[in-house]
Amino acid sequence: MTATSPLESPAAEAARVVDAVLHDLATSPHRGVVVDSPPGAGKSTLVVKAAGVLAATGTPLMIVAQTNEQVDDLIARLGVASPELGVGRLSAVDYAATERVRAHPSCRVAPKVADLGGPPVVIGTAAKWATITEGTWPWAIVDEAYQMRSDALLRVASRFERALFVGDPGQLDPFSTVEVDRWTGLSWDPMQSAVAVLLRHNPELPVHRLPVSWRLPASAAPVVAEAFYPFTGFRAGTAANDRLLTFTDPKRPGFGSARLGPGSATPGFGPASTAWQGGSAAEIDDVLDAAAATGWGLHELPARFTVRTDAEAAAACAALAARALFRGGVTVSEAGTSPLTAERIAIGAAHRDQVAAIRSFLPPEAAGITVDTANRLQGREYDLTVVLHPLSGRQDATAFHLESGRLCVLTSRHRHACVVVARAGIAELLDAHPSTEPVHLGVPVKFPDGWEANQAMLAHLARCR
């Protein structure tokens, strides 16, 4: 692992680590190199750069991603960085190439390796690579390697000789819908991530850590690092005043004096269905103004045990996102000045039925706002995010809702501000339900603990109420 210096600029520090990774690819005698990355640290940029460096040596390369979305995103990035580099996209028989894939001038799509024409780079999902029975490659790059189950790595390991594993250890762990207790404690437990099993059997492999998040602003990087990356840490690539979120339509005097409800309408807020018992419009504006000023906002609803699809909380999430859009938000950053459009706003929740409930409250004018689960928001980036806290309104704190990776994903997608919607009483819920997960021999302790990560995030949000 490369040492860091607080005197270095973020760009210089990040470049030094990337150079060390590329040096290891060229000179290390080990069969693998691991790169840990915090949210928005440039994982995809590193993958594209490493692919270009390896391809320039004439070495054929395979790239393994975890989802079709990730595959298409990498192809688009390769098309921008190295348009002359031939790329083969392994796909299902019925796959229809997306616009991003078609835009790559040197990309061929086929379900079989033999039909790709022998390009320097072949890329596909882990599930697709597991069906390939012909061909080997000197090098592989495994993107989002912490999302990959170890058994998935075993299914494709025979296809390459050496590999670069890039991923974020703070994100969601691999999951399964079947019972997996029979493998608990085994060093090759298929439910561990590919990187976890790899390092348990090969502790000598070089591990690098990207030290800078280019996505998270200076208001968020230390908060996310303390809560979810307590032993590695990272810093923001921008300073406190480099990013700015403002609203051209300010809060109007007397705006939202009554609670919104079915059949009501508030000028400048959008259709009445935008919010239903989700808080007064003045409260909505206050939270948005606080988030614009500090990078964080907490919209706290009254303490209450609710069903999972809490209508009031879902309405509040929709109201916050829609109101931010209707107020004409403007973002200023190192990338320039841009309007806060619907495509740059996202709402995240833990469950698909919560996502559906939130979507039902969005007015047609805000239909472009992304609403999705934490699992599907991984790897994506927005200017403003609204998060329905996984523990909001619950009577218990299950392992699913306590998982640190879920809250980490939800609270680390933004470039400017994040607003958390939650019912009061989560801290008391955590105190009443300490972690009761069984301790198994041979199972590494996971850090950070979900209970501790939730407490750390709540402590910060309490100051943004």
Secondary structure as UniProt FT lines:
FT   TURN            6..7
FT   HELIX           10..27
FT   STRAND          32..36
FT   TURN            39..40
FT   HELIX           43..56
FT   TURN            57..58
FT   STRAND          61..65
FT   HELIX           68..81
FT   TURN            83..84
FT   STRAND          87..90
FT   TURN            93..94
FT   HELIX           99..102
FT   TURN            105..106
FT   STRAND          107..110
FT   HELIX           113..116
FT   STRAND          121..125
FT   HELIX           126..129
FT   TURN            130..131
FT   STRAND          137..143
FT   HELIX           145..147
FT   HELIX           150..156
FT   HELIX           157..159
FT   STRAND          160..167
FT   TURN            169..170
FT   HELIX           181..183
FT   TURN            184..185
FT   TURN            187..188
FT   TURN            190..191
FT   HELIX           194..201
FT   TURN            203..204
FT   STRAND          207..209
FT   STRAND          212..213
FT   TURN            218..220
FT   HELIX           221..228
FT   TURN            230..232
FT   STRAND          235..236
FT   TURN            240..241
FT   STRAND          244..247
FT   TURN            253..256
FT   TURN            262..263
FT   TURN            267..269
FT   HELIX           272..274
FT   HELIX           281..294
FT   STRAND          296..301
FT   HELIX           311..326
FT   TURN            327..328
FT   STRAND          329..333
FT   TURN            334..335
FT   STRAND          336..339
FT   HELIX           342..344
FT   STRAND          345..349
FT   HELIX           352..361
FT   HELIX           364..366
FT   TURN            367..368
FT   STRAND          370..373
FT   HELIX           374..377
FT   TURN            378..379
FT   STRAND          382..388
FT   TURN            390..393
FT   HELIX           399..402
FT   HELIX           404..410
FT   STRAND          414..423
FT   TURN            424..425
FT   HELIX           426..432
FT   TURN            441..442
FT   HELIX           450..462
FT   TURN            463..464
//
